[in-house]
Amino acid sequence: MSCKQASRLASQALDRPLTRRERFAMWLHLSICDPCSQFVAQLRLLRTALQQQLRREEQDESVKLSDSARDTIREKLHQH
């Protein structure tokens, strides 16, 4: 597996479960390629940080849209 293939597969793994064959190929590649291992670690870190930020925003009342703002957005979306 090339680094390009590994990075593409690492990105896909964020959206779908990898097959057993893909997981093995990634494991094998990452065991010998430090740059790709670092890339995957960074992807995981970014995903975790984004998930934490989303949870904080969901709990923060000051970030939520008012009902009227939500209705206005809904109306604009239906117009197009």
HUURBEL-V988844 format. One record per backbone hydrogen bond with DSSP energy under -0.5 kcal/mol. NH is the residue of the N-H (numbers start at 0). CO is the residue of the C=O. E is the energy in kcal/mol with one decimal. If there is no record, write none. Layout:
BEGIN
nh:NH co:CO e:E
nh:NH co:CO e:E
END
This chain:
BEGIN
nh:5 co:1 e:-2.3
nh:6 co:2 e:-2.7
nh:7 co:3 e:-2.1
nh:8 co:4 e:-2.5
nh:9 co:5 e:-2.5
nh:10 co:6 e:-1.9
nh:11 co:7 e:-2.3
nh:12 co:8 e:-2.0
nh:13 co:10 e:-1.2
nh:14 co:11 e:-1.7
nh:15 co:11 e:-1.8
nh:22 co:18 e:-2.8
nh:23 co:19 e:-2.3
nh:24 co:20 e:-2.6
nh:25 co:21 e:-2.8
nh:26 co:22 e:-2.8
nh:27 co:23 e:-2.8
nh:28 co:24 e:-2.5
nh:29 co:25 e:-3.4
nh:30 co:26 e:-1.6
nh:31 co:27 e:-0.6
nh:31 co:28 e:-1.3
nh:32 co:28 e:-1.3
nh:33 co:31 e:-0.6
nh:36 co:32 e:-2.0
nh:37 co:33 e:-2.6
nh:38 co:34 e:-2.1
nh:39 co:35 e:-2.6
nh:40 co:36 e:-2.1
nh:41 co:37 e:-2.3
nh:42 co:38 e:-2.4
nh:43 co:39 e:-2.4
nh:44 co:40 e:-2.3
nh:45 co:41 e:-2.7
nh:46 co:42 e:-2.5
nh:47 co:43 e:-2.5
nh:48 co:44 e:-2.5
nh:49 co:45 e:-2.6
nh:50 co:46 e:-2.4
nh:51 co:47 e:-2.4
nh:52 co:48 e:-2.3
nh:53 co:49 e:-2.5
nh:54 co:50 e:-2.1
nh:55 co:51 e:-2.2
nh:56 co:52 e:-2.5
nh:57 co:53 e:-2.3
nh:58 co:54 e:-1.3
nh:59 co:55 e:-1.2
nh:60 co:58 e:-0.8
nh:62 co:59 e:-1.5
nh:63 co:59 e:-0.5
nh:63 co:60 e:-0.8
nh:69 co:65 e:-2.4
nh:70 co:66 e:-2.4
nh:71 co:67 e:-2.4
nh:72 co:68 e:-2.3
nh:73 co:69 e:-2.3
nh:74 co:70 e:-2.5
nh:75 co:71 e:-2.3
nh:76 co:72 e:-2.3
nh:77 co:73 e:-1.9
nh:78 co:74 e:-1.3
nh:79 co:75 e:-0.7
nh:79 co:76 e:-0.6
END
